[in-house]
Amino acid sequence: MEKKTRSFIIVGGSQSHVPFINAANELGFKVTVFDRDFECVGRKHCDNFYQISTRDQKQIVAKCIEIDRVCELSGIMTYSASNDSLMAVSSACSILGLPCFSTDCISKIVNKNIMKGCFSKHGVPSTEWIMTEDTGDAVNFFRKVGKVVLKPSLDGRGSKGVVLCDTESSVLNQFLHAKGASKNLEVVAEKYYDGSEYSVDGIVIDDTPIVLSIAKKNNLGKNFNFIMSGFLVDFPFKNEKERCALEKAGIESVVSLGISNSFFSVDILMSKSKAIVLECGVLLDCKIDRLLYFAGIDVYSLFVRMATKLPLTIPSLNNRPSVALSFLFS
């Protein structure tokens, strides 16, 4: 059948997806949205809507293939942190020959044990750590290194299950909490380092990582599981030596995991002037897309152009004001 029009599929209809829907529309694409919620806000902004759960990998892939038969499907994306959504988009893009991160890359990112193994293999500076299902191992590791941070190994979200332990009793009390938040019931125990936390965010064009911002992160501290409370982004970064160390560690992390055709966000701790990588993902850090857009960096159009192979220009980060974002909690 003759293809009728350029089409762009977005898996997810939440408020976080709306700017991408609008950007794709403005670039001339017919936008189709998948979401299980018929009343989702994204349905009001798109051209076509299918009531498909963002976690239903099989149905998402099948519908993408079906749409491609009648339309010129130019790209597929999601801005959901769900492993199922990411895997579905990656699988569909692989079948249809569209730009995207690989399923192998997502497998490395959702499993902190595998991720840290990649960091070690490629010489990325990271924390001293172990992975275990046994409380006794965590206690022994604590005796060896002092304070430890316990984290879910597989598919952890944000700060869920993350806790700092500064006594043996706290390791014993908190281990099951971290274990319960991990899909494979494995826990990563990391040595705790004092320092300032940063987020290095950017985009990968084909296989080339490009840093868009380096943000200092604020959180609510150990009593609130290090829940993030805001960012500060300086354009340009004021400490050049520190900027170079953060950017280098961020790019090395992205390369070690084989991220391509995607956003990226790398959490890095600066401890005693040394960059220590905590973890890396294929989305921008929490709500930092809004902060960058406010600063004049249209990350939404940039991503759509990347995902559809349209010509793009990387924005200059010079001559922009410092910007900050704070979260309010109820």
Residue pairs with C-beta under 8 A, 6 or more apart in sequence:
1 69
1 70
3 70
3 71
3 72
4 70
4 71
4 72
5 30
5 71
5 72
6 28
6 29
6 30
6 71
6 72
6 74
6 308
7 29
7 30
7 31
7 32
7 67
7 68
7 71
7 72
7 73
7 74
8 24
8 29
8 30
8 31
8 32
8 73
8 74
8 75
8 76
8 77
8 304
8 307
8 308
9 31
9 32
9 33
9 34
9 64
9 67
9 73
9 75
9 76
9 77
9 92
10 17
10 20
10 21
10 24
10 31
10 32
10 33
10 34
10 42
10 46
10 76
10 77
10 78
10 79
11 33
11 34
11 54
11 60
11 76
11 77
11 78
11 80
11 85
11 88
11 89
12 33
12 34
12 35
12 42
12 54
12 78
12 79
12 80
12 85
13 33
13 34
13 35
13 37
13 40
13 41
13 42
13 43
13 46
13 49
14 35
14 40
14 41
14 42
14 79
14 80
15 41
16 79
16 289
17 33
17 42
17 78
17 79
17 80
18 41
18 42
18 45
19 289
19 293
19 300
20 77
20 79
20 300
20 303
20 304
21 31
21 33
21 42
21 45
21 46
22 45
22 300
23 298
23 300
23 301
23 303
23 304
24 31
24 304
25 31
25 45
25 46
25 47
26 301
27 301
27 304
27 305
27 308
27 310
29 74
29 75
29 304
29 308
30 47
30 48
30 71
31 45
31 46
31 47
31 48
32 46
32 47
32 48
32 49
32 50
32 67
33 40
33 42
33 43
33 45
33 46
33 48
33 49
33 50
34 49
34 50
34 52
34 53
34 54
34 60
34 63
35 42
35 43
35 49
35 51
35 52
35 53
35 54
36 51
36 52
36 53
36 54
36 56
37 51
38 49
38 51
42 49
43 49
50 63
52 59
52 60
52 63
53 59
54 60
54 78
54 80
54 82
54 84
54 85
54 88
55 82
55 84
55 85
56 84
56 88
57 84
57 87
57 88
57 91
60 85
60 88
60 89
60 92
61 88
61 91
61 92
61 95
64 73
64 76
64 92
64 95
64 96
65 92
65 95
65 96
67 73
68 96
73 96
73 98
74 98
74 308
74 309
75 98
75 99
75 304
75 307
75 308
75 309
76 89
76 92
76 93
76 96
76 98
76 100
76 307
77 89
77 100
77 303
77 304
77 307
78 85
78 86
78 88
78 89
79 283
80 86
81 157
81 281
81 283
83 106
83 110
83 155
86 101
86 106
86 110
86 282
87 103
87 106
89 100
90 100
90 101
90 102
90 103
90 105
90 106
91 103
92 98
93 99
93 100
94 100
94 102
94 103
98 307
99 206
99 260
99 261
99 306
99 307
99 308
99 309
100 260
100 261
100 262
100 307
101 259
101 260
101 261
101 262
101 282
102 258
102 260
104 258
105 257
105 258
105 259
105 260
105 282
106 282
107 114
108 114
108 115
108 118
108 257
108 258
109 115
109 257
109 259
109 280
109 281
109 282
110 154
110 155
111 153
111 154
111 155
111 184
112 131
112 151
112 152
112 153
112 154
112 156
112 188
112 279
113 131
113 153
113 154
113 186
113 188
115 257
115 279
115 280
116 126
116 127
116 129
116 131
116 188
118 124
118 256
118 257
119 125
119 126
119 253
119 256
119 277
120 126
121 256
122 252
122 255
122 256
123 252
124 249
124 252
124 253
124 256
124 277
125 249
125 274
125 275
125 276
125 277
126 276
126 277
126 278
127 190
127 191
127 193
127 276
127 277
127 278
128 145
128 190
128 191
129 188
129 189
129 190
129 191
130 137
130 138
130 141
130 188
130 189
131 153
131 186
131 187
131 188
131 189
132 138
132 141
132 186
132 187
132 189
133 179
133 185
133 186
133 187
135 171
135 172
135 175
135 176
137 189
138 148
138 150
138 171
138 175
138 187
138 189
139 168
139 171
139 172
141 148
141 189
142 148
142 165
142 168
142 171
142 189
143 168
145 191
145 192
146 166
146 191
146 192
147 164
147 165
147 166
147 191
147 192
148 164
148 165
148 171
148 189
148 190
148 191
148 192
149 162
149 163
149 164
149 165
149 189
149 190
149 191
149 192
150 161
150 162
150 163
150 165
150 171
150 174
150 175
150 177
150 178
150 187
150 188
150 189
151 161
151 162
151 178
151 187
151 188
151 189
151 190
152 160
152 161
152 162
152 178
152 179
152 181
152 182
152 183
152 186
152 187
152 188
153 182
153 184
153 186
153 187
153 188
154 182
154 183
154 184
154 186
155 182
155 183
156 162
156 181
156 182
158 227
158 228
158 286
159 219
159 225
159 226
159 227
159 228
160 181
160 225
161 177
161 178
161 179
161 180
161 181
161 182
162 178
162 225
162 226
163 170
163 174
163 177
163 178
163 222
163 225
164 192
164 222
164 226
165 171
165 174
166 192
175 187
178 187
179 185
179 186
179 187
190 278
193 269
193 271
193 276
194 271
195 269
195 270
195 271
195 272
195 276
196 216
196 269
196 270
197 216
197 217
197 219
197 267
197 268
197 269
197 270
197 278
198 214
198 215
198 216
198 217
198 246
198 267
198 268
198 269
198 270
199 213
199 214
199 215
199 217
199 231
199 265
199 266
199 267
199 268
199 285
199 288
200 211
200 213
200 214
200 246
200 247
200 249
200 250
200 265
200 266
200 268
201 211
201 212
201 213
201 214
201 215
201 263
201 264
201 265
201 266
201 284
201 285
201 288
201 292
202 209
202 210
202 211
202 212
202 213
202 250
202 254
202 263
202 264
203 209
203 210
203 212
203 262
203 263
203 264
203 299
203 302
203 303
203 306
204 210
204 254
204 259
204 260
204 261
204 262
204 263
204 264
205 261
205 306
205 312
206 260
206 261
207 260
209 250
209 251
209 254
209 255
209 259
209 264
210 314
211 247
211 250
211 251
212 292
212 297
212 299
212 315
212 317
213 233
213 235
213 288
213 291
213 292
213 295
213 297
213 317
214 233
214 234
214 237
214 243
214 246
214 247
214 250
215 231
215 232
215 233
215 285
215 288
215 291
216 231
216 232
216 233
216 234
217 228
217 230
217 231
217 267
217 285
218 228
218 229
218 230
218 231
218 232
218 326
219 226
219 227
219 228
219 229
220 226
220 227
220 228
220 229
220 329
227 329
228 285
228 286
228 327
229 326
229 327
229 329
230 324
230 325
230 326
230 327
231 285
231 288
231 291
231 324
231 325
232 322
232 323
232 324
233 288
233 291
233 292
233 295
233 322
233 323
233 324
234 322
235 295
235 317
235 318
235 319
235 320
235 321
235 322
235 323
236 243
236 317
236 318
237 243
237 246
241 273
242 270
242 273
245 270
245 273
245 274
245 275
246 268
246 270
246 275
248 275
249 266
249 268
249 275
249 276
249 277
250 264
250 266
250 268
250 277
250 280
252 277
253 266
253 277
253 280
254 264
254 266
254 280
257 280
259 280
259 282
261 306
261 307
262 282
263 282
263 283
263 284
263 299
263 303
264 280
264 281
264 282
264 284
265 280
265 281
265 283
265 284
265 285
265 288
266 277
266 279
266 280
266 281
267 277
267 278
267 279
267 280
267 285
268 275
268 276
268 277
268 278
269 275
269 276
269 278
270 276
284 292
284 299
287 325
287 327
288 325
289 299
289 300
290 325
291 323
291 324
291 325
292 299
293 299
293 300
294 323
295 320
295 321
295 323
296 315
296 320
297 315
297 317
297 320
298 315
302 312
302 314
302 315
304 310
305 311
305 312
306 312
